Amino acid sequence: MSAFTPTQRHRAIGLYKRLLRTSQQTFVNDEATMHAWRLEVRRKFDEAARTQTDSAAIDQGLKEWDEVVDVLKRNVVQGKLNDESNAYRLRLTKDTELGNNEDDYKKKKKRWDDFAASSKSGSPSRVMCGGATAAGAGAGAPSASRGFHTCARAFKEAERHFPRPIPHFPSTTILADGSSITLSTTSPRSSVRLTRDPTNHPLWNPGLERRAGGDDEDESGRLGRFRKRFGGAEDAVAAESSGDKGAKGRNAFGEQDLDWMSVGGREARAGKPLANKKGAKGKGKK
């Protein structure tokens, strides 16, 4: 390890010891695999000590060996070859949450023992109720009065157990205008989805058109049909108003109209009122 710095040499020695200890725990009761692993680790370290001269490459190699140690520690399930059946079987190490094979066998055996004990102790209680034995029930008072008598324990065992309610989890839904609402779903994963809210539409809420610009809206659905039907109403009103103004200009009152209005009239003198014309006598008047 002449190319190693003192810090790298100290780290490599500690890492080599960790590899041996971790492999001993991982490959327990498997001497062949453990021996092959030790030879491979020794060969890799000797090769790196002879050939590696770059300090960065040495640090990278030590980092990879650290990752190998982590993998060995987390390798909780292994396949072990059975010589008799020539097949592999799974072997659980003690690092797993389930425990190894022996712990699993002990847990199963304990559950079976508890179940057998509870079934033996529970069978007489189902046969006998109210503290009365089977013989006493036959030799005592009428059987009809005791046939339908139940004890509290039998009623408790016969009680129906309703299933637990289905759990609900919050789910965030983003609407078309950018606002969000929280809904309850049965999925445990928090999901975010986009949807179109019918109330956030210019036909329903005209304020959105002023807020969003109005030109960016799509010409589809009821909005498009509305614009096709009533889009030219403002233009028609404007054209009608401009036509009325032109007609008024053409039909404006001028001085030439005074000629035909003064036909048959009399010109009044200044300061003299108009004399009333005496009406002609009609027939039958004197």
Secondary structure by P-SEA (a helix, b strand, c coil): cccccaaaaaaaaaaaaaaaaaaaaaacccaaaaaaaaaaaaaaaaaaacccccaaaaaaaaaaaaaaaaaaaaccbbbbbcccccbbbbbbccccccccaaaaaaaaaaaaaaaaaaaaaaaaaaaccccccaaaaaaccccccccccccaaaaaaacccccccbbbbbbbbbccccbbbbbbcccccbbbbbbbbccccccccaaaaaaacccccccccaaaaaaaaccaaaaaaaaaaaaaaaaaaaacccccccccccccbbbbcccccccccccccccccc
